[in-house]
Amino acid sequence: MEILGVIIAGIIIGLLGKFVAPGDKDNIPIWLTIACGIGGVLIGWFVYDAFGGDVTSGVDWVRWIVAILVAAVLVVIASTVTGRNTSRSSKIKSKLT
């Protein structure tokens, strides 16, 4: 059941990470966004725990914010690595060639 929860949270966090990421990151496929979200959840929770995060009785908002930020970083990396980044610098380069 926990794996299903991570997948569902990863979908939501991936979309939030795509929204929070700077620039135009709409050109990466949805499956890659979801993978970044799942990675963001797993890595974000690990980072949170490594820096002394404590389990609370309610919703742990700091843990989720860290997961969203990590997912945003992963979305930026995925967009850069796949070469589908359409930021302003890419548009300028294409006009120059």
Secondary structure, 3 states (H helix, E strand, C coil): CHHHHHHHHHHHHHHHHHHHCCCCCCCCCHHHHHHHHHHHHHHHHHHHHHCCCCCCCCCCHHHHHHHHHHHHHHHHHHHHHHCCCCCHHHHHHHHHC
